[in-house]
Structure formats: C-alpha cells, structure tokens
C-alpha cells in the first residue's frame, strides 16, 4: 500500500509540474522533434537527455510511459494535426533517438491521413 501511495504522489507531483510546463512547451511547425522531446523529458524527470539515453537513463521507467504518451500527444498535436501516440508505439523505443523516430513517424502518418 505504501508503494502505491508513493507512486501516486510522485505521479501527482509530476503531472502538476507538467501542466505548467505544457503551456510553455508547444511545438511550432518548424520545431525540432528531438529538442521538444528533450524538453518534455527534462520537465518530467529533471534530467537533460541525449539522443542515445535509454528510457531508464532518462528516469522514464514503465511508470512514466503513460504520462509521457499524454504529453507527446498534447505537445506534438496542432490545430491541423492531432496525434494519437500510444504506449504500444513506444514499446520498441530503447533510446530518446528511437522515441524521436516514433514521434516523427506518427506525425508523418497523421499528415498523410489529414488527421
């Protein structure tokens, strides 16, 4: 029970902090995916990530993935393009660079579909 309470607390604190960050970190059309993803990760974990960092090195274990998915969809969607990145999209991503590729692929798919 203590573990669940601690997990809930840190998730609550992270989400509260990230809500404030989301307002400041919105993607413009020419925004670099890697740069924005690094800002999102740093906002979540306090760790400045590099493209070759693993999810664990960034502080993004399995607990952080649902929050990350929500932030990716919120920050990479635009009025013209709504993204629907899922946790399963990130399963194969081992590094931040892999996550950049996933986000870019979902962005391209959404642009092609006019979503």
N, C-alpha and C positions, 0 to 999 in steps of 0.2 A: 504494500500500500504506500509506503514511503517513496518507493521508486516512481510510482505513478504520479504522486503529488509533486515530486521534484521535476519530473519530465513535464508535467502540466505547467508548473511555474515557469520553467525556462522557455517553454513554447509560448506562454502568455507574454513574457517579457520580450521575447524575440519578435512576436507579431506586433506588439505595441510599438516597439522601436522601429520596425519595418514600415508600419503605416506612415510614420513621419518621414521616413526615407523615400518611400514611393512617390510622394508628392514632388520631391526634388529630383528624382531619377526617372525621367521619362525619355523615351527614345525619339529622337528626331529621325527623319528619313535617312539622313546620312550618318547616323550614329553607328559606331563600330560595335558589333555584337560582343566581341571579346571584352572591350572596355566596359560596356554596360553590365555584362555578366560579372566581371570582376567587382564592380561597384555593388552589385546586389549581394554577392558572396561576402564582401567585406562588411556590408551593412548587417548581414545575418550573423556573422561569426567574429567580426573584428580582425579577420586575417586577410592581408593583402595577398591575393592568389596570383600565381603564374600559370601559363597555359599547360605546363607539364605537371602541375599539382594534382594529386588524386583527390577524390571526394573526401577521404578521411583526412588528408593533409590540410584541407580547407575547413575542416570541422563539420562537414556535411555527411554524417552517417545516415543511416536509414531513417532516423527520426526527422532529419532536416529536409528530406526529399519532398514531402507533401507541401511544406511551406515554400520551398524553392519553386516547385511547379506553379503554385499560385502566383508567386512574384514574377516568374518568367512570363506567364500569360498576361498578367496585368501590365508589365513594363514593356513588353515587345509588341503588344497589340496597339493598333492605331485606329482612327475612325474608319479608315479604308480597309484595314486588315485585322481581323480578330483571330488570334492564335488559340489553338487548343493543344498545348503540350500536355502530355500525361506522364505519370510516373513511369509507365512502361516504356515511354520514349527514351527515358534517361537510364534505363536498366543497363544498357550496353556501354554507357559513358563511363570510362575509367578515370579520365582526367578532365580538367577545365576545358582544354582544347577539344576534347570529344563532345563536351556539352555545347560548345560554340557551334560545332558541326551539326548537332541535333537541332539547335535553335535555328540556324540558317536554313536547314532542310525544311523545317516546319514553316518558316517564313516563306520560302520559295513555293512550297506546296499551297499555302494559303493565297499567295499572289496569283498562282496559276489557276486556282479554282475561283478566284474572285471573292474569296471568303473574307 
